[in-house]
Amino acid sequence: MKRNPIKVEVYKLNGEKVYISKDSTKMDLSGLANDNYIINYIDTNGFIFYRERIKISQEEELII
């Protein structure tokens, strides 16, 4: 069964929430500082069904 996220939350590794998007098809993370982050993809029932770790570096612009 394929799940489509309805909400995406981005956290620093220390647990601080730094970004929330209700449009999971387009996220602009270019305003975040160079660091490592955890992205949680949340389904319609409020469950995290996918989690990934990303690294943002100054050299690249990250638009998902």
PDB file of N, CA, C, O and CB in Angstrom:
ATOM      1  N   MET A   1       0.842  -1.181   0.000  1.00  0.00           N
ATOM      2  CA  MET A   1       0.000   0.000   0.000  1.00  0.00           C
ATOM      3  C   MET A   1       0.884   1.240   0.000  1.00  0.00           C
ATOM      4  O   MET A   1       1.751   1.388   0.861  1.00  0.00           O
ATOM      5  CB  MET A   1      -0.956   0.000   1.216  1.00  0.00           C
ATOM      6  N   LYS A   2       0.670   2.111  -0.942  1.00  0.00           N
ATOM      7  CA  LYS A   2       1.440   3.334  -1.049  1.00  0.00           C
ATOM      8  C   LYS A   2       0.779   4.410  -0.195  1.00  0.00           C
ATOM      9  O   LYS A   2      -0.437   4.593  -0.239  1.00  0.00           O
ATOM     10  CB  LYS A   2       1.559   3.789  -2.524  1.00  0.00           C
ATOM     11  N   ARG A   3       1.579   5.105   0.565  1.00  0.00           N
ATOM     12  CA  ARG A   3       1.064   6.196   1.392  1.00  0.00           C
ATOM     13  C   ARG A   3       1.583   7.512   0.854  1.00  0.00           C
ATOM     14  O   ARG A   3       2.755   7.630   0.499  1.00  0.00           O
ATOM     15  CB  ARG A   3       1.466   6.016   2.878  1.00  0.00           C
ATOM     16  N   ASN A   4       0.725   8.477   0.798  1.00  0.00           N
ATOM     17  CA  ASN A   4       1.129   9.821   0.410  1.00  0.00           C
ATOM     18  C   ASN A   4       1.196  10.682   1.655  1.00  0.00           C
ATOM     19  O   ASN A   4       0.214  10.779   2.391  1.00  0.00           O
ATOM     20  CB  ASN A   4       0.151  10.427  -0.633  1.00  0.00           C
ATOM     21  N   PRO A   5       2.325  11.303   1.904  1.00  0.00           N
ATOM     22  CA  PRO A   5       2.427  12.133   3.103  1.00  0.00           C
ATOM     23  C   PRO A   5       1.508  13.336   3.017  1.00  0.00           C
ATOM     24  O   PRO A   5       1.341  13.924   1.949  1.00  0.00           O
ATOM     25  CB  PRO A   5       3.864  12.592   3.316  1.00  0.00           C
ATOM     26  N   ILE A   6       0.916  13.699   4.139  1.00  0.00           N
ATOM     27  CA  ILE A   6       0.126  14.914   4.176  1.00  0.00           C
ATOM     28  C   ILE A   6       0.874  16.016   4.900  1.00  0.00           C
ATOM     29  O   ILE A   6       0.533  17.193   4.779  1.00  0.00           O
ATOM     30  CB  ILE A   6      -1.218  14.659   4.842  1.00  0.00           C
ATOM     31  N   LYS A   7       1.898  15.631   5.658  1.00  0.00           N
ATOM     32  CA  LYS A   7       2.680  16.610   6.382  1.00  0.00           C
ATOM     33  C   LYS A   7       4.121  16.128   6.438  1.00  0.00           C
ATOM     34  O   LYS A   7       4.393  14.930   6.516  1.00  0.00           O
ATOM     35  CB  LYS A   7       2.109  16.846   7.805  1.00  0.00           C
ATOM     36  N   VAL A   8       5.025  17.074   6.397  1.00  0.00           N
ATOM     37  CA  VAL A   8       6.449  16.773   6.490  1.00  0.00           C
ATOM     38  C   VAL A   8       7.031  17.666   7.585  1.00  0.00           C
ATOM     39  O   VAL A   8       6.785  18.872   7.612  1.00  0.00           O
ATOM     40  CB  VAL A   8       7.183  16.995   5.107  1.00  0.00           C
ATOM     41  N   GLU A   9       7.802  17.064   8.484  1.00  0.00           N
ATOM     42  CA  GLU A   9       8.457  17.816   9.544  1.00  0.00           C
ATOM     43  C   GLU A   9       9.961  17.597   9.444  1.00  0.00           C
ATOM     44  O   GLU A   9      10.429  16.481   9.217  1.00  0.00           O
ATOM     45  CB  GLU A   9       7.923  17.393  10.943  1.00  0.00           C
ATOM     46  N   VAL A  10      10.707  18.683   9.617  1.00  0.00           N
ATOM     47  CA  VAL A  10      12.167  18.616   9.555  1.00  0.00           C
ATOM     48  C   VAL A  10      12.716  19.012  10.923  1.00  0.00           C
ATOM     49  O   VAL A  10      12.315  20.021  11.504  1.00  0.00           O
ATOM     50  CB  VAL A  10      12.740  19.546   8.421  1.00  0.00           C
ATOM     51  N   TYR A  11      13.644  18.191  11.422  1.00  0.00           N
ATOM     52  CA  TYR A  11      14.237  18.398  12.741  1.00  0.00           C
ATOM     53  C   TYR A  11      15.756  18.449  12.633  1.00  0.00           C
ATOM     54  O   TYR A  11      16.362  17.781  11.795  1.00  0.00           O
ATOM     55  CB  TYR A  11      13.804  17.284  13.714  1.00  0.00           C
ATOM     56  N   LYS A  12      16.359  19.265  13.509  1.00  0.00           N
ATOM     57  CA  LYS A  12      17.799  19.167  13.703  1.00  0.00           C
ATOM     58  C   LYS A  12      18.053  17.878  14.466  1.00  0.00           C
ATOM     59  O   LYS A  12      17.122  17.302  15.028  1.00  0.00           O
ATOM     60  CB  LYS A  12      18.376  20.418  14.468  1.00  0.00           C
ATOM     61  N   LEU A  13      19.284  17.421  14.495  1.00  0.00           N
ATOM     62  CA  LEU A  13      19.608  16.186  15.193  1.00  0.00           C
ATOM     63  C   LEU A  13      19.411  16.292  16.704  1.00  0.00           C
ATOM     64  O   LEU A  13      19.308  15.271  17.383  1.00  0.00           O
ATOM     65  CB  LEU A  13      21.028  15.793  14.895  1.00  0.00           C
ATOM     66  N   ASN A  14      19.359  17.518  17.241  1.00  0.00           N
ATOM     67  CA  ASN A  14      19.118  17.698  18.671  1.00  0.00           C
ATOM     68  C   ASN A  14      17.623  17.657  19.013  1.00  0.00           C
ATOM     69  O   ASN A  14      17.250  17.814  20.176  1.00  0.00           O
ATOM     70  CB  ASN A  14      19.720  19.022  19.136  1.00  0.00           C
ATOM     71  N   GLY A  15      16.767  17.447  18.003  1.00  0.00           N
ATOM     72  CA  GLY A  15      15.329  17.332  18.234  1.00  0.00           C
ATOM     73  C   GLY A  15      14.541  18.605  17.988  1.00  0.00           C
ATOM     74  O   GLY A  15      13.312  18.581  18.062  1.00  0.00           O
ATOM     75  N   GLU A  16      15.202  19.713  17.699  1.00  0.00           N
ATOM     76  CA  GLU A  16      14.511  20.976  17.460  1.00  0.00           C
ATOM     77  C   GLU A  16      13.806  20.936  16.103  1.00  0.00           C
ATOM     78  O   GLU A  16      14.430  20.663  15.078  1.00  0.00           O
ATOM     79  CB  GLU A  16      15.505  22.163  17.522  1.00  0.00           C
ATOM     80  N   LYS A  17      12.499  21.212  16.107  1.00  0.00           N
ATOM     81  CA  LYS A  17      11.734  21.245  14.859  1.00  0.00           C
ATOM     82  C   LYS A  17      12.020  22.569  14.153  1.00  0.00           C
ATOM     83  O   LYS A  17      11.872  23.637  14.747  1.00  0.00           O
ATOM     84  CB  LYS A  17      10.195  21.072  15.128  1.00  0.00           C
ATOM     85  N   VAL A  18      12.434  22.498  12.875  1.00  0.00           N
ATOM     86  CA  VAL A  18      12.830  23.711  12.160  1.00  0.00           C
ATOM     87  C   VAL A  18      11.987  23.985  10.922  1.00  0.00           C
ATOM     88  O   VAL A  18      12.108  25.049  10.314  1.00  0.00           O
ATOM     89  CB  VAL A  18      14.273  23.615  11.763  1.00  0.00           C
ATOM     90  N   TYR A  19      11.131  23.035  10.541  1.00  0.00           N
ATOM     91  CA  TYR A  19      10.343  23.237   9.320  1.00  0.00           C
ATOM     92  C   TYR A  19       9.141  22.296   9.341  1.00  0.00           C
ATOM     93  O   TYR A  19       9.253  21.127   9.711  1.00  0.00           O
ATOM     94  CB  TYR A  19      11.212  22.995   8.042  1.00  0.00           C
ATOM     95  N   ILE A  20       7.986  22.832   8.934  1.00  0.00           N
ATOM     96  CA  ILE A  20       6.774  22.027   8.769  1.00  0.00           C
ATOM     97  C   ILE A  20       6.162  22.406   7.433  1.00  0.00           C
ATOM     98  O   ILE A  20       6.087  23.585   7.087  1.00  0.00           O
ATOM     99  CB  ILE A  20       5.754  22.251   9.952  1.00  0.00           C
ATOM    100  N   SER A  21       5.726  21.402   6.684  1.00  0.00           N
ATOM    101  CA  SER A  21       5.066  21.646   5.400  1.00  0.00           C
ATOM    102  C   SER A  21       3.837  20.756   5.294  1.00  0.00           C
ATOM    103  O   SER A  21       3.902  19.554   5.551  1.00  0.00           O
ATOM    104  CB  SER A  21       6.037  21.387   4.210  1.00  0.00           C
ATOM    105  N   LYS A  22       2.728  21.356   4.916  1.00  0.00           N
ATOM    106  CA  LYS A  22       1.525  20.553   4.671  1.00  0.00           C
ATOM    107  C   LYS A  22       1.418  20.191   3.192  1.00  0.00           C
ATOM    108  O   LYS A  22       0.521  19.447   2.797  1.00  0.00           O
ATOM    109  CB  LYS A  22       0.259  21.313   5.128  1.00  0.00           C
ATOM    110  N   ASP A  23       2.327  20.713   2.377  1.00  0.00           N
ATOM    111  CA  ASP A  23       2.395  20.354   0.959  1.00  0.00           C
ATOM    112  C   ASP A  23       3.652  19.515   0.767  1.00  0.00           C
ATOM    113  O   ASP A  23       4.749  20.047   0.598  1.00  0.00           O
ATOM    114  CB  ASP A  23       2.407  21.634   0.029  1.00  0.00           C
ATOM    115  N   SER A  24       3.478  18.210   0.796  1.00  0.00           N
ATOM    116  CA  SER A  24       4.641  17.321   0.748  1.00  0.00           C
ATOM    117  C   SER A  24       5.242  17.188  -0.637  1.00  0.00           C
ATOM    118  O   SER A  24       6.296  16.571  -0.792  1.00  0.00           O
ATOM    119  CB  SER A  24       4.262  15.965   1.248  1.00  0.00           C
ATOM    120  N   THR A  25       4.598  17.753  -1.646  1.00  0.00           N
ATOM    121  CA  THR A  25       5.132  17.638  -2.994  1.00  0.00           C
ATOM    122  C   THR A  25       6.194  18.691  -3.281  1.00  0.00           C
ATOM    123  O   THR A  25       6.954  18.570  -4.241  1.00  0.00           O
ATOM    124  CB  THR A  25       4.015  17.749  -4.004  1.00  0.00           C
ATOM    125  N   LYS A  26       6.244  19.737  -2.434  1.00  0.00           N
ATOM    126  CA  LYS A  26       7.214  20.797  -2.681  1.00  0.00           C
ATOM    127  C   LYS A  26       7.650  21.400  -1.354  1.00  0.00           C
ATOM    128  O   LYS A  26       6.846  21.979  -0.625  1.00  0.00           O
ATOM    129  CB  LYS A  26       6.622  21.887  -3.610  1.00  0.00           C
ATOM    130  N   MET A  27       8.926  21.256  -1.055  1.00  0.00           N
ATOM    131  CA  MET A  27       9.483  21.843   0.157  1.00  0.00           C
ATOM    132  C   MET A  27      10.710  22.656  -0.208  1.00  0.00           C
ATOM    133  O   MET A  27      11.566  22.188  -0.960  1.00  0.00           O
ATOM    134  CB  MET A  27       9.835  20.752   1.199  1.00  0.00           C
ATOM    135  N   ASP A  28      10.803  23.857   0.312  1.00  0.00           N
ATOM    136  CA  ASP A  28      11.975  24.695   0.079  1.00  0.00           C
ATOM    137  C   ASP A  28      12.781  24.743   1.381  1.00  0.00           C
ATOM    138  O   ASP A  28      12.419  25.450   2.321  1.00  0.00           O
ATOM    139  CB  ASP A  28      11.564  26.144  -0.396  1.00  0.00           C
ATOM    140  N   LEU A  29      13.849  23.999   1.420  1.00  0.00           N
ATOM    141  CA  LEU A  29      14.690  23.939   2.602  1.00  0.00           C
ATOM    142  C   LEU A  29      15.936  24.803   2.464  1.00  0.00           C
ATOM    143  O   LEU A  29      16.876  24.661   3.246  1.00  0.00           O
ATOM    144  CB  LEU A  29      15.086  22.512   2.879  1.00  0.00           C
ATOM    145  N   SER A  30      15.952  25.686   1.490  1.00  0.00           N
ATOM    146  CA  SER A  30      17.145  26.492   1.232  1.00  0.00           C
ATOM    147  C   SER A  30      17.433  27.482   2.360  1.00  0.00           C
ATOM    148  O   SER A  30      18.555  27.978   2.458  1.00  0.00           O
ATOM    149  CB  SER A  30      16.989  27.243  -0.078  1.00  0.00           C
ATOM    150  N   GLY A  31      16.456  27.783   3.212  1.00  0.00           N
ATOM    151  CA  GLY A  31      16.675  28.709   4.314  1.00  0.00           C
ATOM    152  C   GLY A  31      17.313  28.074   5.533  1.00  0.00           C
ATOM    153  O   GLY A  31      17.637  28.773   6.494  1.00  0.00           O
ATOM    154  N   LEU A  32      17.501  26.761   5.514  1.00  0.00           N
ATOM    155  CA  LEU A  32      18.099  26.078   6.653  1.00  0.00           C
ATOM    156  C   LEU A  32      19.622  26.178   6.615  1.00  0.00           C
ATOM    157  O   LEU A  32      20.234  26.202   5.547  1.00  0.00           O
ATOM    158  CB  LEU A  32      17.667  24.610   6.680  1.00  0.00           C
ATOM    159  N   ALA A  33      20.209  26.236   7.790  1.00  0.00           N
ATOM    160  CA  ALA A  33      21.666  26.340   7.907  1.00  0.00           C
ATOM    161  C   ALA A  33      22.340  25.031   7.504  1.00  0.00           C
ATOM    162  O   ALA A  33      21.709  23.975   7.463  1.00  0.00           O
ATOM    163  CB  ALA A  33      22.065  26.719   9.344  1.00  0.00           C
ATOM    164  N   ASN A  34      23.625  25.124   7.212  1.00  0.00           N
ATOM    165  CA  ASN A  34      24.407  23.922   6.906  1.00  0.00           C
ATOM    166  C   ASN A  34      24.416  23.023   8.134  1.00  0.00           C
ATOM    167  O   ASN A  34      24.925  23.403   9.188  1.00  0.00           O
ATOM    168  CB  ASN A  34      25.868  24.288   6.474  1.00  0.00           C
ATOM    169  N   ASP A  35      23.859  21.845   7.995  1.00  0.00           N
ATOM    170  CA  ASP A  35      23.759  20.934   9.121  1.00  0.00           C
ATOM    171  C   ASP A  35      23.152  19.619   8.653  1.00  0.00           C
ATOM    172  O   ASP A  35      22.814  19.466   7.479  1.00  0.00           O
ATOM    173  CB  ASP A  35      22.920  21.554  10.259  1.00  0.00           C
ATOM    174  N   ASN A  36      23.017  18.677   9.569  1.00  0.00           N
ATOM    175  CA  ASN A  36      22.325  17.424   9.312  1.00  0.00           C
ATOM    176  C   ASN A  36      20.912  17.529   9.872  1.00  0.00           C
ATOM    177  O   ASN A  36      20.697  18.127  10.927  1.00  0.00           O
ATOM    178  CB  ASN A  36      23.089  16.218   9.937  1.00  0.00           C
ATOM    179  N   TYR A  37      19.965  16.953   9.170  1.00  0.00           N
ATOM    180  CA  TYR A  37      18.562  17.040   9.558  1.00  0.00           C
ATOM    181  C   TYR A  37      17.879  15.685   9.394  1.00  0.00           C
ATOM    182  O   TYR A  37      18.333  14.829   8.635  1.00  0.00           O
ATOM    183  CB  TYR A  37      17.836  18.111   8.725  1.00  0.00           C
ATOM    184  N   ILE A  38      16.781  15.514  10.121  1.00  0.00           N
ATOM    185  CA  ILE A  38      15.907  14.358   9.980  1.00  0.00           C
ATOM    186  C   ILE A  38      14.593  14.851   9.391  1.00  0.00           C
ATOM    187  O   ILE A  38      14.016  15.823   9.878  1.00  0.00           O
ATOM    188  CB  ILE A  38      15.683  13.627  11.356  1.00  0.00           C
ATOM    189  N   ILE A  39      14.118  14.178   8.337  1.00  0.00           N
ATOM    190  CA  ILE A  39      12.828  14.517   7.733  1.00  0.00           C
ATOM    191  C   ILE A  39      11.854  13.386   8.037  1.00  0.00           C
ATOM    192  O   ILE A  39      12.119  12.224   7.731  1.00  0.00           O
ATOM    193  CB  ILE A  39      12.960  14.751   6.183  1.00  0.00           C
ATOM    194  N   ASN A  40      10.721  13.741   8.644  1.00  0.00           N
ATOM    195  CA  ASN A  40       9.656  12.778   8.925  1.00  0.00           C
ATOM    196  C   ASN A  40       8.506  13.011   7.958  1.00  0.00           C
ATOM    197  O   ASN A  40       8.021  14.135   7.827  1.00  0.00           O
ATOM    198  CB  ASN A  40       9.167  12.894  10.399  1.00  0.00           C
ATOM    199  N   TYR A  41       8.071  11.961   7.281  1.00  0.00           N
ATOM    200  CA  TYR A  41       6.917  12.015   6.387  1.00  0.00           C
ATOM    201  C   TYR A  41       5.739  11.394   7.129  1.00  0.00           C
ATOM    202  O   TYR A  41       5.801  10.233   7.531  1.00  0.00           O
ATOM    203  CB  TYR A  41       7.199  11.267   5.024  1.00  0.00           C
ATOM    204  N   ILE A  42       4.679  12.154   7.311  1.00  0.00           N
ATOM    205  CA  ILE A  42       3.563  11.759   8.172  1.00  0.00           C
ATOM    206  C   ILE A  42       2.322  11.530   7.329  1.00  0.00           C
ATOM    207  O   ILE A  42       1.993  12.342   6.464  1.00  0.00           O
ATOM    208  CB  ILE A  42       3.292  12.829   9.254  1.00  0.00           C
ATOM    209  N   ASP A  43       1.620  10.402   7.585  1.00  0.00           N
ATOM    210  CA  ASP A  43       0.432  10.054   6.798  1.00  0.00           C
ATOM    211  C   ASP A  43      -0.837  10.671   7.393  1.00  0.00           C
ATOM    212  O   ASP A  43      -0.778  11.409   8.376  1.00  0.00           O
ATOM    213  CB  ASP A  43       0.280   8.529   6.714  1.00  0.00           C
ATOM    214  N   THR A  44      -1.963  10.365   6.794  1.00  0.00           N
ATOM    215  CA  THR A  44      -3.243  10.949   7.196  1.00  0.00           C
ATOM    216  C   THR A  44      -3.660  10.550   8.607  1.00  0.00           C
ATOM    217  O   THR A  44      -4.476  11.235   9.222  1.00  0.00           O
ATOM    218  CB  THR A  44      -4.318  10.543   6.220  1.00  0.00           C
ATOM    219  N   ASN A  45      -3.117   9.456   9.127  1.00  0.00           N
ATOM    220  CA  ASN A  45      -3.425   9.013  10.486  1.00  0.00           C
ATOM    221  C   ASN A  45      -2.470   9.594  11.524  1.00  0.00           C
ATOM    222  O   ASN A  45      -2.594   9.305  12.715  1.00  0.00           O
ATOM    223  CB  ASN A  45      -3.389   7.505  10.554  1.00  0.00           C
ATOM    224  N   GLY A  46      -1.518  10.411  11.075  1.00  0.00           N
ATOM    225  CA  GLY A  46      -0.562  11.020  11.994  1.00  0.00           C
ATOM    226  C   GLY A  46       0.645  10.164  12.310  1.00  0.00           C
ATOM    227  O   GLY A  46       1.406  10.479  13.225  1.00  0.00           O
ATOM    228  N   PHE A  47       0.833   9.080  11.562  1.00  0.00           N
ATOM    229  CA  PHE A  47       1.962   8.184  11.783  1.00  0.00           C
ATOM    230  C   PHE A  47       3.127   8.528  10.855  1.00  0.00           C
ATOM    231  O   PHE A  47       2.931   8.847   9.682  1.00  0.00           O
ATOM    232  CB  PHE A  47       1.533   6.729  11.577  1.00  0.00           C
ATOM    233  N   ILE A  48       4.324   8.457  11.395  1.00  0.00           N
ATOM    234  CA  ILE A  48       5.524   8.617  10.562  1.00  0.00           C
ATOM    235  C   ILE A  48       5.710   7.308   9.807  1.00  0.00           C
ATOM    236  O   ILE A  48       5.934   6.261  10.414  1.00  0.00           O
ATOM    237  CB  ILE A  48       6.812   8.978  11.429  1.00  0.00           C
ATOM    238  N   PHE A  49       5.615   7.372   8.478  1.00  0.00           N
ATOM    239  CA  PHE A  49       5.783   6.153   7.695  1.00  0.00           C
ATOM    240  C   PHE A  49       7.116   6.102   6.974  1.00  0.00           C
ATOM    241  O   PHE A  49       7.489   5.068   6.419  1.00  0.00           O
ATOM    242  CB  PHE A  49       4.668   6.026   6.699  1.00  0.00           C
ATOM    243  N   TYR A  50       7.837   7.219   6.981  1.00  0.00           N
ATOM    244  CA  TYR A  50       9.164   7.220   6.376  1.00  0.00           C
ATOM    245  C   TYR A  50       9.984   8.307   7.043  1.00  0.00           C
ATOM    246  O   TYR A  50       9.478   9.396   7.315  1.00  0.00           O
ATOM    247  CB  TYR A  50       9.091   7.437   4.831  1.00  0.00           C
ATOM    248  N   ARG A  51      11.247   8.015   7.305  1.00  0.00           N
ATOM    249  CA  ARG A  51      12.153   8.971   7.930  1.00  0.00           C
ATOM    250  C   ARG A  51      13.465   8.897   7.179  1.00  0.00           C
ATOM    251  O   ARG A  51      13.952   7.817   6.846  1.00  0.00           O
ATOM    252  CB  ARG A  51      12.349   8.680   9.460  1.00  0.00           C
ATOM    253  N   GLU A  52      14.028  10.068   6.917  1.00  0.00           N
ATOM    254  CA  GLU A  52      15.335  10.084   6.266  1.00  0.00           C
ATOM    255  C   GLU A  52      16.213  11.153   6.883  1.00  0.00           C
ATOM    256  O   GLU A  52      15.730  12.139   7.440  1.00  0.00           O
ATOM    257  CB  GLU A  52      15.191  10.319   4.758  1.00  0.00           C
ATOM    258  N   ARG A  53      17.503  10.938   6.773  1.00  0.00           N
ATOM    259  CA  ARG A  53      18.489  11.894   7.256  1.00  0.00           C
ATOM    260  C   ARG A  53      19.119  12.558   6.043  1.00  0.00           C
ATOM    261  O   ARG A  53      19.520  11.895   5.087  1.00  0.00           O
ATOM    262  CB  ARG A  53      19.571  11.203   8.155  1.00  0.00           C
ATOM    263  N   ILE A  54      19.198  13.899   6.103  1.00  0.00           N
ATOM    264  CA  ILE A  54      19.817  14.632   4.995  1.00  0.00           C
ATOM    265  C   ILE A  54      20.898  15.557   5.555  1.00  0.00           C
ATOM    266  O   ILE A  54      20.913  15.885   6.741  1.00  0.00           O
ATOM    267  CB  ILE A  54      18.748  15.448   4.191  1.00  0.00           C
ATOM    268  N   LYS A  55      21.792  15.962   4.669  1.00  0.00           N
ATOM    269  CA  LYS A  55      22.814  16.940   5.018  1.00  0.00           C
ATOM    270  C   LYS A  55      22.685  18.094   4.035  1.00  0.00           C
ATOM    271  O   LYS A  55      22.654  17.894   2.821  1.00  0.00           O
ATOM    272  CB  LYS A  55      24.260  16.313   4.987  1.00  0.00           C
ATOM    273  N   ILE A  56      22.612  19.294   4.575  1.00  0.00           N
ATOM    274  CA  ILE A  56      22.555  20.490   3.734  1.00  0.00           C
ATOM    275  C   ILE A  56      23.904  21.172   3.834  1.00  0.00           C
ATOM    276  O   ILE A  56      24.410  21.439   4.924  1.00  0.00           O
ATOM    277  CB  ILE A  56      21.388  21.459   4.165  1.00  0.00           C
ATOM    278  N   SER A  57      24.476  21.449   2.669  1.00  0.00           N
ATOM    279  CA  SER A  57      25.742  22.168   2.638  1.00  0.00           C
ATOM    280  C   SER A  57      25.557  23.434   1.816  1.00  0.00           C
ATOM    281  O   SER A  57      24.685  23.505   0.951  1.00  0.00           O
ATOM    282  CB  SER A  57      26.882  21.282   2.053  1.00  0.00           C
ATOM    283  N   GLN A  58      26.372  24.412   2.090  1.00  0.00           N
ATOM    284  CA  GLN A  58      26.246  25.723   1.479  1.00  0.00           C
ATOM    285  C   GLN A  58      26.372  25.671  -0.047  1.00  0.00           C
ATOM    286  O   GLN A  58      25.792  26.506  -0.742  1.00  0.00           O
ATOM    287  CB  GLN A  58      27.291  26.653   2.049  1.00  0.00           C
ATOM    288  N   GLU A  59      27.106  24.722  -0.559  1.00  0.00           N
ATOM    289  CA  GLU A  59      27.357  24.663  -1.998  1.00  0.00           C
ATOM    290  C   GLU A  59      26.112  24.272  -2.796  1.00  0.00           C
ATOM    291  O   GLU A  59      26.023  24.566  -3.988  1.00  0.00           O
ATOM    292  CB  GLU A  59      28.472  23.683  -2.284  1.00  0.00           C
ATOM    293  N   GLU A  60      25.151  23.611  -2.145  1.00  0.00           N
ATOM    294  CA  GLU A  60      24.005  23.134  -2.878  1.00  0.00           C
ATOM    295  C   GLU A  60      22.716  23.740  -2.343  1.00  0.00           C
ATOM    296  O   GLU A  60      22.579  23.967  -1.140  1.00  0.00           O
ATOM    297  CB  GLU A  60      23.941  21.626  -2.822  1.00  0.00           C
ATOM    298  N   GLU A  61      21.787  23.995  -3.227  1.00  0.00           N
ATOM    299  CA  GLU A  61      20.478  24.491  -2.834  1.00  0.00           C
ATOM    300  C   GLU A  61      19.532  23.294  -2.841  1.00  0.00           C
ATOM    301  O   GLU A  61      19.454  22.563  -3.828  1.00  0.00           O
ATOM    302  CB  GLU A  61      19.975  25.642  -3.795  1.00  0.00           C
ATOM    303  N   LEU A  62      18.831  23.102  -1.762  1.00  0.00           N
ATOM    304  CA  LEU A  62      17.974  21.922  -1.625  1.00  0.00           C
ATOM    305  C   LEU A  62      16.512  22.321  -1.721  1.00  0.00           C
ATOM    306  O   LEU A  62      15.969  22.960  -0.819  1.00  0.00           O
ATOM    307  CB  LEU A  62      18.245  21.200  -0.290  1.00  0.00           C
ATOM    308  N   ILE A  63      15.886  21.942  -2.814  1.00  0.00           N
ATOM    309  CA  ILE A  63      14.443  22.119  -2.978  1.00  0.00           C
ATOM    310  C   ILE A  63      13.887  20.754  -3.322  1.00  0.00           C
ATOM    311  O   ILE A  63      14.212  20.169  -4.355  1.00  0.00           O
ATOM    312  CB  ILE A  63      14.090  23.193  -4.091  1.00  0.00           C
ATOM    313  N   ILE A  64      13.047  20.262  -2.438  1.00  0.00           N
ATOM    314  CA  ILE A  64      12.475  18.929  -2.634  1.00  0.00           C
ATOM    315  C   ILE A  64      11.069  19.057  -3.165  1.00  0.00           C
ATOM    316  O   ILE A  64      10.404  18.048  -3.401  1.00  0.00           O
ATOM    317  CB  ILE A  64      12.482  18.120  -1.325  1.00  0.00           C
TER     318      ILE A  64
END
